[in-house]
């Protein structure tokens, strides 16, 4: 019974696109690898890589370079997708969130060799992580792990082994493989991706994103994982969102930007706090004892002699000088009010322009999500039914 159920869970968990959405080519001019696909417009800031895993497989990965970024997102994609389909999503996220981004295909996905399994995905993300360290010089404390759907499995597994990790983002995550299909109360040894047992071991801030109408992975999975987090960040529950359309909500990018901005500004001594708390990065870092950080203003010395009073002539000159200064100040105030009025008009116009640019930018991102088709829900449902 255990073996059969484990096989059913594994069958549901892995459903790579067949055929893959891309092939690997070598650029004749540069000698670099590139993806060949009708979906892809090649970009100069993207590296295509082949990485060897400890399981003996060769996986395909892509690295998106953002020159102004200080953080790197290591993205584990969802089911029924490969990096050919995710290519433009990755490049747009890198631009919108101001991060470098590494995405990779699991063993048996895309042009990666081997067959997918739980432990192979652990080796796959480990190979991607080591590439970031060794090839791109990225430090552990500058990495954010992003796990979408089944990708939450390898993302959380790696997070438990990285004590200095900056943060984790879980997008429509699963509690475990079996719990996607059955509302079981306890964890069985033959289950896969037992994230319900791993999430309490993660010490860095965790953001959870889930749609309330998710028809593949019930909303309760994301909510329970968030409740079990040590360092909770304000979650994003998208009302009416399903398993494959969360990127289309304006709140998606807005909340991600807010989270990454907060994580970027977080002082080193406040990262990876081990005590359970609700993470509120927007709150200022208050000293433990404010009395220790305040000082009493020095009292004026009484030893100084009182200065001689000015003569009447000097006082009159001073009065006239004060009148002139008052007139000059009034004139300056009028000019300042006029300037501020002009500035407010200009700022209002600039704000409108910025809002329009942001809206157009999000619309472009949404168009890319729609055109790519992040995953095939019908295929997932069919797989679950067959299992």
C-alpha positions as a Markdown table, in Angstrom:
| # | Residue | x | y | z |
|---|---|---|---|---|
| 1 | Unk | 0.0 | 0.0 | 0.0 |
| 2 | Unk | 2.8 | 2.4 | 0.9 |
| 3 | Unk | 4.7 | 1.9 | -2.3 |
| 4 | Unk | 1.6 | 2.2 | -4.4 |
| 5 | Unk | 0.5 | 5.4 | -2.7 |
| 6 | Unk | 4.0 | 6.9 | -2.9 |
| 7 | Unk | 4.0 | 6.1 | -6.6 |
| 8 | Unk | 0.7 | 7.9 | -7.0 |
| 9 | Unk | 2.0 | 11.0 | -5.2 |
| 10 | Unk | 5.1 | 11.0 | -7.4 |
| 11 | Unk | 3.0 | 10.6 | -10.5 |
| 12 | Unk | 1.0 | 13.6 | -9.5 |
| 13 | Unk | 4.0 | 15.7 | -8.6 |
| 14 | Unk | 5.9 | 15.5 | -11.9 |
| 15 | Unk | 4.4 | 16.3 | -15.2 |
| 16 | Unk | 7.0 | 17.8 | -17.5 |
| 17 | Unk | 5.9 | 19.4 | -20.8 |
| 18 | Unk | 6.0 | 16.9 | -23.7 |
| 19 | Unk | 7.6 | 17.8 | -26.0 |
| 20 | Unk | 9.8 | 20.4 | -24.3 |
| 21 | Unk | 9.1 | 24.0 | -25.3 |
| 22 | Unk | 12.7 | 24.6 | -26.4 |
| 23 | Unk | 15.9 | 23.1 | -27.7 |
| 24 | Unk | 19.6 | 23.9 | -27.0 |
| 25 | Unk | 21.7 | 25.5 | -29.7 |
| 26 | Unk | 25.3 | 26.9 | -29.7 |
| 27 | Unk | 25.7 | 30.4 | -31.0 |
| 28 | Unk | 28.1 | 30.3 | -33.9 |
| 29 | Unk | 29.5 | 33.7 | -33.3 |
| 30 | Unk | 29.9 | 33.7 | -29.5 |
| 31 | Unk | 30.0 | 29.9 | -28.8 |
| 32 | Unk | 27.5 | 30.4 | -26.0 |
| 33 | Unk | 24.5 | 28.3 | -25.4 |
| 34 | Unk | 21.0 | 29.6 | -26.2 |
| 35 | Unk | 17.5 | 28.4 | -26.2 |
| 36 | Unk | 15.7 | 27.9 | -29.5 |
| 37 | Unk | 12.0 | 28.4 | -29.3 |
| 38 | Unk | 9.2 | 30.3 | -31.0 |
| 39 | Unk | 8.4 | 31.8 | -27.6 |
| 40 | Unk | 11.8 | 33.3 | -27.0 |
| 41 | Unk | 13.4 | 36.6 | -28.0 |
| 42 | Unk | 17.0 | 36.2 | -27.0 |
| 43 | Unk | 18.4 | 38.8 | -24.6 |
| 44 | Unk | 22.1 | 39.7 | -24.1 |
| 45 | Unk | 21.8 | 39.7 | -20.2 |
| 46 | Unk | 20.8 | 36.0 | -20.1 |
| 47 | Unk | 23.2 | 33.1 | -19.8 |
| 48 | Unk | 22.1 | 29.6 | -20.7 |
| 49 | Unk | 24.0 | 26.9 | -18.7 |
| 50 | Unk | 24.3 | 23.1 | -18.4 |
| 51 | Unk | 24.9 | 22.0 | -14.8 |
| 52 | Unk | 25.9 | 18.6 | -13.5 |
| 53 | Unk | 24.1 | 17.3 | -10.4 |
| 54 | Unk | 25.3 | 14.9 | -7.7 |
| 55 | Unk | 22.8 | 12.4 | -9.1 |
| 56 | Unk | 24.7 | 12.3 | -12.4 |
| 57 | Unk | 22.1 | 14.3 | -14.4 |
| 58 | Unk | 22.8 | 17.3 | -16.6 |
| 59 | Unk | 20.2 | 20.1 | -16.1 |
| 60 | Unk | 19.6 | 23.3 | -18.1 |
| 61 | Unk | 19.6 | 26.6 | -16.2 |
| 62 | Unk | 19.4 | 30.3 | -17.1 |
| 63 | Unk | 20.8 | 33.3 | -15.3 |
| 64 | Unk | 19.4 | 36.8 | -15.8 |
| 65 | Unk | 21.8 | 39.5 | -15.0 |
| 66 | Unk | 20.5 | 42.8 | -13.6 |
| 67 | Unk | 23.4 | 45.4 | -13.3 |
| 68 | Unk | 21.7 | 47.4 | -10.5 |
| 69 | Unk | 20.7 | 44.3 | -8.4 |
| 70 | Unk | 22.2 | 43.4 | -5.0 |
| 71 | Unk | 20.0 | 40.3 | -4.4 |
| 72 | Unk | 19.5 | 37.1 | -6.5 |
| 73 | Unk | 16.3 | 35.1 | -6.8 |
| 74 | Unk | 16.8 | 31.4 | -7.2 |
| 75 | Unk | 13.5 | 30.3 | -8.8 |
| 76 | Unk | 12.1 | 26.8 | -8.7 |
| 77 | Unk | 9.2 | 26.7 | -11.3 |
| 78 | Unk | 5.9 | 24.9 | -11.1 |
| 79 | Unk | 4.6 | 21.7 | -12.7 |
| 80 | Unk | 3.9 | 21.3 | -16.4 |
| 81 | Unk | 6.4 | 24.1 | -17.2 |
| 82 | Unk | 10.0 | 24.4 | -18.3 |
| 83 | Unk | 12.4 | 27.4 | -18.6 |
| 84 | Unk | 11.5 | 27.9 | -22.3 |
| 85 | Unk | 8.0 | 28.8 | -21.1 |
| 86 | Unk | 9.4 | 30.7 | -18.1 |
| 87 | Unk | 12.0 | 32.6 | -20.1 |
| 88 | Unk | 10.2 | 35.9 | -20.4 |
| 89 | Unk | 8.6 | 35.6 | -17.0 |
| 90 | Unk | 12.1 | 35.3 | -15.5 |
| 91 | Unk | 13.4 | 38.3 | -17.5 |
| 92 | Unk | 10.4 | 40.5 | -16.6 |
| 93 | Unk | 10.6 | 39.6 | -12.9 |
| 94 | Unk | 14.3 | 40.4 | -12.9 |
| 95 | Unk | 13.5 | 43.8 | -14.3 |
| 96 | Unk | 10.4 | 44.6 | -12.2 |
| 97 | Unk | 11.9 | 43.4 | -8.9 |
| 98 | Unk | 15.5 | 44.7 | -9.5 |
| 99 | Unk | 17.1 | 41.3 | -8.9 |
| 100 | Unk | 19.4 | 38.9 | -10.6 |
| 101 | Unk | 17.5 | 35.6 | -11.3 |
| 102 | Unk | 18.5 | 32.0 | -11.7 |
| 103 | Unk | 15.9 | 29.5 | -13.0 |
| 104 | Unk | 16.5 | 25.9 | -13.8 |
| 105 | Unk | 14.8 | 22.8 | -15.2 |
| 106 | Unk | 14.4 | 19.7 | -13.0 |
| 107 | Unk | 15.8 | 16.4 | -14.1 |
| 108 | Unk | 13.6 | 15.1 | -16.9 |
| 109 | Unk | 12.1 | 18.6 | -17.6 |
| 110 | Unk | 12.9 | 20.5 | -20.8 |
| 111 | Unk | 16.3 | 19.4 | -22.1 |
| 112 | Unk | 17.6 | 18.3 | -18.7 |
| 113 | Unk | 18.6 | 14.6 | -18.6 |
| 114 | Unk | 17.3 | 11.9 | -16.2 |
| 115 | Unk | 13.8 | 11.4 | -14.7 |
| 116 | Unk | 12.2 | 13.6 | -12.1 |
| 117 | Unk | 12.0 | 12.5 | -8.5 |
| 118 | Unk | 11.8 | 14.2 | -5.2 |
| 119 | Unk | 15.5 | 13.6 | -4.4 |
| 120 | Unk | 16.6 | 14.5 | -7.9 |
| 121 | Unk | 15.0 | 17.9 | -7.5 |
| 122 | Unk | 17.0 | 18.4 | -4.3 |
| 123 | Unk | 20.2 | 17.7 | -6.3 |
| 124 | Unk | 19.0 | 20.0 | -9.1 |
| 125 | Unk | 18.5 | 23.0 | -6.9 |
| 126 | Unk | 21.8 | 22.3 | -5.1 |
| 127 | Unk | 23.6 | 22.4 | -8.5 |
| 128 | Unk | 21.9 | 25.7 | -9.3 |
| 129 | Unk | 22.8 | 27.2 | -5.9 |
| 130 | Unk | 26.5 | 26.0 | -6.3 |
| 131 | Unk | 26.6 | 27.7 | -9.7 |
| 132 | Unk | 25.5 | 31.0 | -8.2 |
| 133 | Unk | 28.2 | 30.7 | -5.6 |
| 134 | Unk | 31.1 | 29.5 | -7.8 |
| 135 | Unk | 30.3 | 31.1 | -11.2 |
| 136 | Unk | 28.6 | 34.3 | -10.3 |
| 137 | Unk | 30.2 | 34.9 | -6.8 |
| 138 | Unk | 26.8 | 35.3 | -5.1 |
| 139 | Unk | 26.8 | 35.0 | -1.3 |
| 140 | Unk | 24.3 | 32.9 | 0.7 |
| 141 | Unk | 23.0 | 36.0 | 2.5 |
| 142 | Unk | 22.2 | 37.7 | -0.9 |
| 143 | Unk | 19.9 | 34.8 | -2.1 |
| 144 | Unk | 16.1 | 34.6 | -2.0 |
| 145 | Unk | 14.6 | 31.2 | -2.8 |
| 146 | Unk | 11.4 | 31.3 | -4.8 |
| 147 | Unk | 9.3 | 28.1 | -4.9 |
| 148 | Unk | 6.2 | 27.8 | -7.1 |
| 149 | Unk | 3.8 | 24.9 | -6.5 |
| 150 | Unk | 5.9 | 21.7 | -6.7 |
| 151 | Unk | 8.9 | 24.0 | -6.7 |
| 152 | Unk | 8.2 | 24.8 | -3.1 |
| 153 | Unk | 9.5 | 21.3 | -2.3 |
| 154 | Unk | 13.2 | 21.8 | -3.4 |
| 155 | Unk | 13.1 | 25.5 | -2.3 |
| 156 | Unk | 12.2 | 24.7 | 1.3 |
| 157 | Unk | 14.5 | 21.7 | 1.4 |
| 158 | Unk | 17.5 | 23.9 | 0.5 |
| 159 | Unk | 16.4 | 26.6 | 2.9 |
| 160 | Unk | 16.7 | 24.3 | 5.8 |
| 161 | Unk | 20.4 | 23.9 | 5.0 |
| 162 | Unk | 21.3 | 27.6 | 4.6 |
| 163 | Unk | 21.4 | 29.4 | 7.9 |
| 164 | Unk | 22.4 | 32.8 | 6.4 |
| 165 | Unk | 19.7 | 32.7 | 3.6 |
| 166 | Unk | 18.1 | 36.1 | 3.1 |
| 167 | Unk | 14.5 | 35.0 | 2.5 |
| 168 | Unk | 12.0 | 32.5 | 1.0 |
| 169 | Unk | 9.0 | 33.1 | -1.2 |
| 170 | Unk | 6.4 | 30.3 | -1.5 |
| 171 | Unk | 4.0 | 30.6 | -4.4 |
| 172 | Unk | 0.9 | 28.3 | -4.2 |
| 173 | Unk | 3.0 | 25.9 | -2.1 |
| 174 | Unk | 2.1 | 22.3 | -1.1 |
| 175 | Unk | 2.1 | 20.9 | 2.5 |
| 176 | Unk | 3.1 | 17.5 | 1.0 |
| 177 | Unk | 2.5 | 15.4 | -2.0 |
| 178 | Unk | -0.2 | 13.2 | -0.5 |
| 179 | Unk | -2.0 | 16.2 | 1.1 |
| 180 | Unk | -2.6 | 17.6 | -2.4 |
| 181 | Unk | -4.8 | 14.6 | -3.1 |
| 182 | Unk | -6.0 | 13.5 | 0.3 |
| 183 | Unk | -6.8 | 15.6 | 3.5 |
| 184 | Unk | -4.6 | 13.4 | 5.7 |
| 185 | Unk | -3.9 | 14.6 | 9.2 |
| 186 | Unk | -0.5 | 13.0 | 9.8 |
| 187 | Unk | 2.6 | 12.5 | 7.7 |
| 188 | Unk | 3.4 | 9.1 | 6.3 |
| 189 | Unk | 6.9 | 7.9 | 5.7 |
| 190 | Unk | 6.2 | 7.2 | 2.0 |
| 191 | Unk | 4.9 | 10.8 | 1.4 |
| 192 | Unk | 7.0 | 13.2 | -0.7 |
| 193 | Unk | 7.9 | 16.8 | -0.2 |
| 194 | Unk | 6.9 | 16.8 | 3.5 |
| 195 | Unk | 7.1 | 20.6 | 3.8 |
| 196 | Unk | 4.7 | 20.7 | 6.7 |
| 197 | Unk | 7.5 | 19.2 | 8.8 |
| 198 | Unk | 10.3 | 21.3 | 7.2 |
| 199 | Unk | 8.9 | 24.8 | 7.3 |
| 200 | Unk | 9.5 | 25.2 | 11.1 |
| 201 | Unk | 13.2 | 24.7 | 10.5 |
| 202 | Unk | 13.5 | 27.8 | 8.2 |
| 203 | Unk | 14.8 | 30.8 | 10.2 |
| 204 | Unk | 14.7 | 33.5 | 7.6 |
| 205 | Unk | 11.6 | 35.7 | 6.6 |
| 206 | Unk | 9.0 | 33.8 | 4.6 |
| 207 | Unk | 6.5 | 35.3 | 2.2 |
| 208 | Unk | 3.5 | 33.0 | 1.2 |
| 209 | Unk | 1.4 | 33.8 | -1.8 |
| 210 | Unk | -1.8 | 31.7 | -2.6 |
| 211 | Unk | -5.1 | 32.1 | -4.4 |
| 212 | Unk | -8.2 | 31.5 | -2.4 |
| 213 | Unk | -9.8 | 29.6 | -5.2 |
| 214 | Unk | -6.9 | 27.3 | -6.1 |
| 215 | Unk | -8.3 | 24.2 | -7.7 |
| 216 | Unk | -5.1 | 22.2 | -7.8 |
| 217 | Unk | -3.4 | 23.0 | -4.4 |
| 218 | Unk | -6.0 | 24.0 | -1.9 |
| 219 | Unk | -5.7 | 27.4 | -0.3 |
| 220 | Unk | -5.4 | 25.7 | 3.1 |
| 221 | Unk | -1.9 | 24.5 | 2.2 |
| 222 | Unk | -0.5 | 28.0 | 1.9 |
| 223 | Unk | -2.3 | 29.2 | 5.0 |
| 224 | Unk | -1.1 | 26.3 | 7.1 |
| 225 | Unk | 2.5 | 26.8 | 6.0 |
| 226 | Unk | 2.4 | 30.5 | 6.8 |
| 227 | Unk | 1.0 | 29.7 | 10.3 |
| 228 | Unk | 4.0 | 27.3 | 10.9 |
| 229 | Unk | 6.6 | 29.9 | 9.8 |
| 230 | Unk | 9.0 | 31.2 | 12.4 |
| 231 | Unk | 9.5 | 34.5 | 10.6 |
| 232 | Unk | 6.2 | 35.4 | 9.1 |
| 233 | Unk | 6.0 | 38.2 | 6.6 |
| 234 | Unk | 2.6 | 39.6 | 5.7 |
| 235 | Unk | 1.1 | 37.0 | 3.3 |
| 236 | Unk | -0.6 | 37.7 | 0.0 |
| 237 | Unk | -4.0 | 35.9 | -0.2 |
| 238 | Unk | -5.4 | 36.7 | -3.7 |
| 239 | Unk | -9.2 | 36.5 | -3.5 |
| 240 | Unk | -10.5 | 34.5 | -6.4 |
| 241 | Unk | -7.0 | 33.5 | -7.6 |
| 242 | Unk | -6.5 | 30.0 | -8.9 |
| 243 | Unk | -3.4 | 27.9 | -9.3 |
| 244 | Unk | -2.1 | 29.5 | -12.5 |
| 245 | Unk | -3.2 | 33.1 | -12.7 |
| 246 | Unk | -1.7 | 34.8 | -9.6 |
| 247 | Unk | 0.8 | 36.8 | -11.7 |
| 248 | Unk | -2.1 | 38.5 | -13.4 |
| 249 | Unk | -3.2 | 40.3 | -10.2 |
| 250 | Unk | -1.7 | 43.8 | -9.8 |
| 251 | Unk | -1.1 | 43.0 | -6.1 |
| 252 | Unk | 1.3 | 40.2 | -7.1 |
| 253 | Unk | 4.1 | 42.4 | -8.3 |
| 254 | Unk | 3.3 | 45.2 | -5.8 |
| 255 | Unk | 3.6 | 42.8 | -2.8 |
| 256 | Unk | 6.8 | 41.2 | -4.2 |
| 257 | Unk | 8.4 | 44.6 | -4.6 |
| 258 | Unk | 7.5 | 45.6 | -1.1 |
| 259 | Unk | 8.8 | 42.4 | 0.3 |
| 260 | Unk | 12.1 | 42.5 | -1.6 |
| 261 | Unk | 12.6 | 46.2 | -0.8 |
| 262 | Unk | 12.1 | 45.4 | 2.9 |
| 263 | Unk | 14.4 | 42.4 | 2.8 |
| 264 | Unk | 17.1 | 44.5 | 1.1 |
| 265 | Unk | 17.0 | 47.1 | 3.8 |
| 266 | Unk | 17.0 | 44.7 | 6.7 |
| 267 | Unk | 20.0 | 45.2 | 9.0 |
| 268 | Unk | 22.3 | 42.2 | 9.2 |
| 269 | Unk | 21.8 | 41.7 | 13.0 |
| 270 | Unk | 18.0 | 41.4 | 12.4 |
| 271 | Unk | 18.3 | 38.7 | 9.8 |
| 272 | Unk | 17.4 | 35.0 | 10.5 |
| 273 | Unk | 16.1 | 35.6 | 14.0 |
| 274 | Unk | 15.4 | 32.2 | 15.5 |
| 275 | Unk | 12.6 | 33.1 | 17.9 |
| 276 | Unk | 9.0 | 32.8 | 16.5 |
| 277 | Unk | 7.6 | 36.2 | 15.5 |
| 278 | Unk | 5.6 | 38.0 | 12.9 |
| 279 | Unk | 8.2 | 39.7 | 10.7 |
| 280 | Unk | 7.6 | 43.4 | 10.2 |
| 281 | Unk | 10.5 | 44.9 | 8.3 |
| 282 | Unk | 8.9 | 48.3 | 7.9 |
| 283 | Unk | 9.1 | 48.9 | 11.7 |
| 284 | Unk | 12.2 | 50.9 | 12.7 |
| 285 | Unk | 14.9 | 49.2 | 14.7 |
| 286 | Unk | 14.3 | 50.5 | 18.2 |
| 287 | Unk | 17.0 | 50.3 | 20.9 |
| 288 | Unk | 16.3 | 48.1 | 23.8 |
| 289 | Unk | 16.7 | 50.9 | 26.4 |
| 290 | Unk | 15.9 | 54.3 | 25.0 |
| 291 | Unk | 17.2 | 56.0 | 28.1 |
| 292 | Unk | 20.7 | 54.7 | 27.2 |
| 293 | Unk | 20.5 | 56.4 | 23.9 |
| 294 | Unk | 19.3 | 59.9 | 25.1 |
| 295 | Unk | 21.4 | 62.5 | 26.8 |
| 296 | Unk | 20.5 | 65.5 | 28.9 |
| 297 | Unk | 21.0 | 68.9 | 27.2 |
| 298 | Unk | 23.8 | 70.8 | 28.7 |
| 299 | Unk | 22.7 | 73.6 | 30.9 |
| 300 | Unk | 23.9 | 77.1 | 30.0 |
| 301 | Unk | 26.8 | 78.3 | 32.0 |
| 302 | Unk | 26.1 | 81.0 | 34.6 |
| 303 | Unk | 29.8 | 82.1 | 34.7 |
| 304 | Unk | 29.5 | 84.2 | 31.6 |
| 305 | Unk | 29.0 | 87.9 | 32.2 |
| 306 | Unk | 26.0 | 89.6 | 30.7 |
| 307 | Unk | 26.9 | 91.4 | 27.5 |
| 308 | Unk | 26.6 | 95.2 | 27.6 |
| 309 | Unk | 23.3 | 96.6 | 26.4 |
| 310 | Unk | 23.4 | 98.3 | 23.0 |
| 311 | Unk | 23.0 | 102.1 | 22.7 |
| 312 | Unk | 19.8 | 103.7 | 21.4 |
| 313 | Unk | 21.3 | 104.4 | 18.0 |
| 314 | Unk | 22.5 | 100.8 | 17.8 |
| 315 | Unk | 19.0 | 99.6 | 18.8 |
| 316 | Unk | 17.4 | 101.8 | 16.1 |
| 317 | Unk | 19.7 | 100.5 | 13.5 |
| 318 | Unk | 18.9 | 97.0 | 14.6 |
| 319 | Unk | 15.1 | 97.8 | 14.4 |
| 320 | Unk | 15.5 | 99.1 | 10.8 |
| 321 | Unk | 17.6 | 96.2 | 9.9 |
| 322 | Unk | 15.0 | 93.9 | 11.3 |
| 323 | Unk | 12.3 | 95.6 | 9.3 |
| 324 | Unk | 14.3 | 95.2 | 6.1 |
| 325 | Unk | 14.9 | 91.5 | 6.9 |
| 326 | Unk | 11.1 | 91.1 | 7.5 |
| 327 | Unk | 10.3 | 92.6 | 4.2 |
| 328 | Unk | 12.9 | 90.5 | 2.5 |
| 329 | Unk | 11.5 | 87.4 | 4.2 |
| 330 | Unk | 8.0 | 88.2 | 3.1 |
| 331 | Unk | 9.1 | 88.5 | -0.5 |
| 332 | Unk | 11.0 | 85.3 | -0.2 |
| 333 | Unk | 8.0 | 83.5 | 1.3 |
| 334 | Unk | 5.8 | 84.7 | -1.7 |
| 335 | Unk | 8.3 | 83.4 | -4.2 |
| 336 | Unk | 8.6 | 80.1 | -2.3 |
| 337 | Unk | 4.8 | 79.7 | -2.3 |
| 338 | Unk | 4.7 | 80.3 | -6.0 |
| 339 | Unk | 7.5 | 77.9 | -6.6 |
| 340 | Unk | 5.8 | 75.2 | -4.4 |
| 341 | Unk | 2.6 | 75.7 | -6.3 |
| 342 | Unk | 4.4 | 75.1 | -9.6 |
| 343 | Unk | 6.2 | 72.1 | -8.1 |
| 344 | Unk | 3.0 | 70.6 | -6.9 |
| 345 | Unk | 1.6 | 70.9 | -10.4 |
| 346 | Unk | 4.7 | 69.3 | -11.9 |
| 347 | Unk | 4.8 | 66.6 | -9.3 |
| 348 | Unk | 1.1 | 65.8 | -10.0 |
| 349 | Unk | 1.9 | 65.5 | -13.7 |
| 350 | Unk | 5.0 | 63.4 | -13.0 |
| 351 | Unk | 3.0 | 61.1 | -10.6 |
| 352 | Unk | 0.4 | 60.6 | -13.3 |
| 353 | Unk | 3.1 | 59.8 | -15.8 |
| 354 | Unk | 4.7 | 57.3 | -13.4 |
| 355 | Unk | 1.4 | 55.7 | -12.7 |
| 356 | Unk | 0.8 | 55.3 | -16.4 |
| 357 | Unk | 4.2 | 53.8 | -17.0 |
| 358 | Unk | 3.7 | 51.4 | -14.1 |
| 359 | Unk | 0.3 | 50.4 | -15.5 |
| 360 | Unk | 1.7 | 49.9 | -18.9 |
| 361 | Unk | 4.6 | 47.9 | -17.4 |
| 362 | Unk | 2.2 | 45.6 | -15.5 |
| 363 | Unk | 0.0 | 45.2 | -18.6 |
| 364 | Unk | 3.1 | 44.1 | -20.5 |
| 365 | Unk | 3.9 | 41.6 | -17.8 |
| 366 | Unk | 0.3 | 40.3 | -17.8 |
| 367 | Unk | 0.4 | 39.9 | -21.5 |
| 368 | Unk | 3.5 | 37.8 | -21.2 |
| 369 | Unk | 2.0 | 35.6 | -18.5 |
| 370 | Unk | -1.1 | 35.0 | -20.7 |
| 371 | Unk | 0.8 | 34.3 | -23.9 |
| 372 | Unk | 3.2 | 31.8 | -22.2 |
| 373 | Unk | 0.6 | 29.8 | -20.2 |
| 374 | Unk | 2.4 | 28.9 | -17.0 |
| 375 | Unk | 0.9 | 25.5 | -16.6 |
| 376 | Unk | -1.8 | 23.2 | -18.0 |
| 377 | Unk | -4.5 | 22.7 | -15.3 |
| 378 | Unk | -6.4 | 20.2 | -17.4 |
| 379 | Unk | -3.3 | 18.0 | -17.7 |
| 380 | Unk | -2.7 | 18.2 | -13.9 |
| 381 | Unk | -6.3 | 17.2 | -13.2 |
| 382 | Unk | -6.1 | 14.4 | -15.7 |
| 383 | Unk | -2.9 | 13.1 | -14.0 |
| 384 | Unk | -4.5 | 13.2 | -10.6 |
| 385 | Unk | -7.5 | 11.3 | -11.9 |
| 386 | Unk | -5.3 | 8.6 | -13.4 |
| 387 | Unk | -3.3 | 8.3 | -10.2 |
